[in-house]
Amino acid sequence: MGKMSQTVPPILSVLPSRALVDEKFVVVVENLPPGSPVTLHSLHHSEENDFWEAFGHYISDHKGTVCVAEDLSFGGTYTGKEPMGLLWSMRPVPGSRKGLRLRKRDVCSPMLVKVSVYSGHVAEGFTEQAPLASVLIERWYMAPGVQRIDIREKGVRGTLFIPTGPGPFPGLLDMWGGAGGLVEYRSALLASRGYVSFVLEYFAPGEQRSADVELNLFETGFGFLKDHPQVIPDKVGIFGLSLGSTVTMYLAAESTVIKPRCCVCVSGSHGYARGGPLRGVFELMFKNSHMIRVDENNYHIWREMGLGLTSDLSKKVDVGKINCPMLLVNGEDDQNWPTVECAEDIARMMQAAGKEHLLTRVQYPNTGHLIEPPYSPHFRATMFIMHDAKQKFIMLWGGQTKPHSDAQEDAWRKILSFLQHNLYCSPTLKAKM
């Protein structure tokens, strides 16, 4: 009987094989000989033409089965019981270029991941061996029916994502960080979760020094979103990461034109020379450029550069003026900016203004600056292009892979429930009950 079972090839299943990137999958291998060592391996060929992989070492049970959600990995890029380890522990294959970051550029196509099972505990040379079985899976940022619309009007550049269904929906103005450019994948995912999301390009890559972006650009972008026929006008929030969250706080505190319903700020600070254009943020930062450190790998650490900013009131957003609920999400190992110290100062300032009830803070140990949607690989350090693209270096963002990945999953759940509570729930309804 033992011999016969060998001739039946193992069956590998990954379900669902097509899903949104924030959804879990279940990986199961059946028909293996009982107690046999196997390696589960994932491989992704990126749009930049790099290969990313993850793998775990398993031993089949008495029925000849391995279930990644239930069983322990004894080695590989992750260990223990990790249902999604084949995604979050992905890293560039050995010999890849330095400082890579995996980011989906074309959100209208899926991220394709090939999941394979190999005989034995393999740690290298996967391309030289034939797998016992393979499955190709699709991971989407954009749910079926979500519309993607290029926006170039009234001096506003960006991309609008509209959820599927009749609407109208709550809206989110989505803003990224100091590297500039148009980064669409988070907006596409937010639209897949029921929000009309407008990601704003407020300066092109390399435009920082000339970023004479005035407050009114953001006000125009917010107004464009609020007035869209598919948007509920009094249910529009702002979502910012890094520099985008500095702008978010500034708008919530200082704008007389827009009134966001709520704000989410990931890895942000409140350092902003009051009343100036966006360029002022960079000028403020680089006054302290002598405080940039490099580590033993020559990676740039910017954390200390921001530490002095919280002491001078005129160089801070007056967060005491904020009148909407605000969620701050930070990593305690952020090496790019002192976001945890900033969050404590923000909490002090809001408390002094009697606004502490509006503030929710979550922070995560051993977590870095780049807190991405769940199951995204962790990037401790990546290539960064600065100032008119003349300067390239590797930026240290921080974080340790497993805790950072856990934080990404937890933070996304908390962000979605915060948005649900503030943009979908009607407080008047509660009062009547």
Buried (B, 14 or more C-beta within 10 A) or exposed (E): EEEEEEEEEBBBBBEEBBBBBBBBBEBBBBBBEEEBBBBBBBBBEBEEEBBBBBBBBBBBBEEBBBBBEEBEBEEBBBBEEBBBBBBBBBBBBEEBEEBBBBBBEEBEEBBEBBBBBBBEBBEEEBEEBEBBBBBEBBBBBBBEEBEBEEBEEEEBBBBBBBBBEEBBBBBBBBBBBBBBBBBBBBBBBBBBBBBBBBBBBBBBBBBBBBBEBEBEBBBBBBBBBBEBEBBBEEBBBBBBBBBBBBBBBBBBBBBEEBBBBBBBBBBBBBBBBBEBBBBBBBBBBBEBEEBBEEEEEEBBBBBBBBBBBBEEEEBBBBBBBBEBBBBBBBBBBBBBBBBBBBBBBBBBBBEEBEBEEBBBBBBBEBBBBBBBBBBBBBBBBBBBBBEEEEEEBBBBBBBBBBBBBBBBBBBBEBBBEBBBBBBEEEEEEEEEE
